[in-house]
Amino acid sequence: MMTREGQKHRYEMVNVQLGYVIVERDQSTSAMRAYFSAEPVPPKESYREGEHIWSYAGMAQSFQFDVLDSGTGEVIRFRELLGLMYYACAKPETTLHRIGHLAHDNKISIYVAITYEGPDGKRTEIGPEKLTILNKLWNERLRSPDKKILILPDWFELYRAMAYGEIMIDFGLTSMESAD
């Protein structure tokens, strides 16, 4: 793949695995969690885990991927990433939506990297190095030289404000790769 300037892309998506984000709810505490499943038929049966009984609460199509740094040969895993949410999917009164609207007027599309919640109830975090790689991965593929994408961490706590059942992946984002 070539960049806008005709150079080879430094970052490439590899090990792409299609699947589902499965959302579960604990029957006793109503706690929710999500995980990725690559099974052709997503699991929906309830099961016990310690004191918890987890039941199926919903799912959304998704995919997982790694990123190959062609400069170093390193493969960076992104297993903590649930999806990317476009700013316009946030409620209009939110800070993210207001910032995203201003950025959009300047040809910058803002996305937020939503991560999984671990079994202990804590959010996994995506570090600044990985955010830099994601931003470079998507921006290298833009066909319009005056457009930019900015992927931010979830400083807006979107995972708390939205239902896991909403699809948070912008599937059109991956279609920005040219066919060369």
GIZIUR-V316257 format. One record per backbone hydrogen bond with DSSP energy under -1.0 kcal/mol. NH is the residue of the N-H (numbers start at 1). CO is the residue of the C=O. If there is no record, write none. Layout:
((NH;CO) (NH;CO))
This chain:
((3;7) (6;3) (9;1) (12;68) (14;66) (17;64) (19;62) (20;37) (21;60) (22;35) (23;58) (24;33) (25;55) (26;31) (27;53) (30;26) (33;24) (35;22) (37;20) (47;54) (49;52) (52;49) (54;47) (55;25) (57;23) (58;23) (60;21) (62;19) (64;17) (66;14) (67;76) (68;12) (69;74) (70;10) (73;69) (76;67) (81;78) (82;114) (83;114) (85;112) (87;110) (89;86) (90;87) (94;91) (98;94) (99;95) (100;96) (101;97) (102;98) (103;99) (104;100) (105;101) (106;103) (107;104) (108;103) (109;148) (111;150) (112;85) (113;152) (114;83) (116;80) (118;122) (121;118) (124;116) (131;127) (132;128) (133;129) (134;130) (135;131) (136;132) (137;133) (138;134) (139;135) (140;136) (142;139) (147;144) (148;107) (150;109) (152;111) (155;153) (157;154) (160;157) (162;158) (166;163) (171;169) (173;170) (176;173))
